[in-house]
Amino acid sequence: MEQKKNQGSGERREGTHHKYNGTGYRTGGKRPRIYRRNDSRDDGETSDRRPGPHSAYRSVENSSKEELRQSHYSKKKQLEHRIKQNAEAAELRLNRYIATGGICSRRDADALITEGRVKVNGEVVKTVGIKVKRTDRVEVDGRSVEPEKKVYLVLNKPKDYVTTVEDPKERKTVMSLIEGACKERVYPVGRLDRQTSGVLLFTNDGDLTKKLTHPKNEHKKIYHVFLDKPLTPGHLDMISSGIELEDGPIKADEISYVSTDRTEIGIEVHSGRNRIVRRIFEHFDYRIIRLDRVYFAGITKKNLPRGRWRFLTPQEVNILKVYKKI
C-alpha cells in the first residue's frame, strides 16, 4: 500500500518511465540524459533550450552536405571559389594591377611608379612592389586604371598564318583572325609554325600562359600528320620506343595509323621542343604534307571550322588551370 501511495504521489518506477530522447522516438528504462544544444561548448555556457526532435537529423544533414562539397569539388576549385568570395580583400602588386589594366607591361609600370606618375587613392606612390586592393582607385597620369577581366578563346588556325602579334615581313598573322573578338588585349599561347594548323589558344592571363608554355610542364598535344609516303611499321615502332635527335632523345607517348594506306598518322607528345613533330619524321626522310594539332592541354577544335574562333567555356578554363601531365 505504501509503495502504491508513493507511486501515486509522483515517484514512478524506472521501468515504467518514458521520455523522448531528442530523436523523435520514445524510450523506456532509465531517464535518458537530455543533451542541451550547447553541451559541447568549451566556454562552460549552456542553454536551457532542448533540441527539437529533428535537430540531430539537421546536424547530420548539414555535415553531409559539407562533406559532399569537399569531395565533389577539387581543391583548386575550392580555392578559386574562396578567392572569388574575397575578391574585394585580395591584393596584388601595383605594377601587375597597371599591366592588367592594359596601360603597359609590368616593367614599364615600375618605371611609371618611380617617376611619380601613379596615384593610389589620390596619393602619389613611388615605391615599387607596393600592393593594392582591387577596390583601390589607381590612376596613371590622371587616367583611372581598371584591371581587365580575363579572356580565353581558341582558334582553329589555318595554314599560311604566322603566330605572332606583328610580322616585319608583313605576312598574315593570327591576330587578324580574332580581330574584334574582345576589347581586351589577348596574345597567342605558344606558337604554331606557319604551315601547321589546328588548336591555338589566346588569353590575357599571363600566369596561365606561363604555365602552358613552360617546357617543364610538358602539356599533352595530339597531331594529325599527313606524310608524302607510307610510314613503315619499323619506323613507327622506333618512334614509339624512342629515337635520338640533335638536341636529345625523344619518343612519342602514343602513335598509330589513321588511314589504311599508312600515310596519315596520329601522334601524341608532351615535349615542348621546337618543331618536334616535324623533326621526328624528317629523321626518317619523310616529308610532312600537312600537320594539324587537334588537341592541346585538354582543349580540342571539335565543331570549330578552320579559321574560326570561340570563347572557352568556364569548364574548359578550369581544365586549363588544373591540367596536369598524365
Secondary structure as UniProt FT lines:
FT   HELIX           2..8
FT   TURN            9..10
FT   HELIX           14..16
FT   STRAND          18..20
FT   STRAND          26..28
FT   TURN            37..40
FT   TURN            42..43
FT   TURN            53..54
FT   HELIX           55..72
FT   HELIX           75..85
FT   TURN            86..89
FT   STRAND          91..93
FT   HELIX           94..100
FT   TURN            101..102
FT   HELIX           106..114
FT   TURN            115..116
FT   STRAND          118..120
FT   TURN            121..122
FT   STRAND          123..124
FT   TURN            128..129
FT   STRAND          131..133
FT   TURN            134..135
FT   STRAND          138..140
FT   TURN            141..142
FT   STRAND          143..145
FT   STRAND          152..157
FT   TURN            159..160
FT   TURN            168..169
FT   HELIX           174..177
FT   TURN            179..180
FT   STRAND          187..188
FT   TURN            194..195
FT   STRAND          196..203
FT   HELIX           206..213
FT   HELIX           215..217
FT   STRAND          221..227
FT   HELIX           233..241
FT   STRAND          243..245
FT   TURN            246..247
FT   STRAND          248..250
FT   STRAND          254..257
FT   TURN            260..261
FT   STRAND          264..269
FT   TURN            274..275
FT   HELIX           276..282
FT   TURN            283..285
FT   STRAND          288..296
FT   TURN            297..298
FT   STRAND          299..300
FT   TURN            302..303
FT   TURN            306..307
FT   STRAND          309..311
FT   HELIX           314..322
//
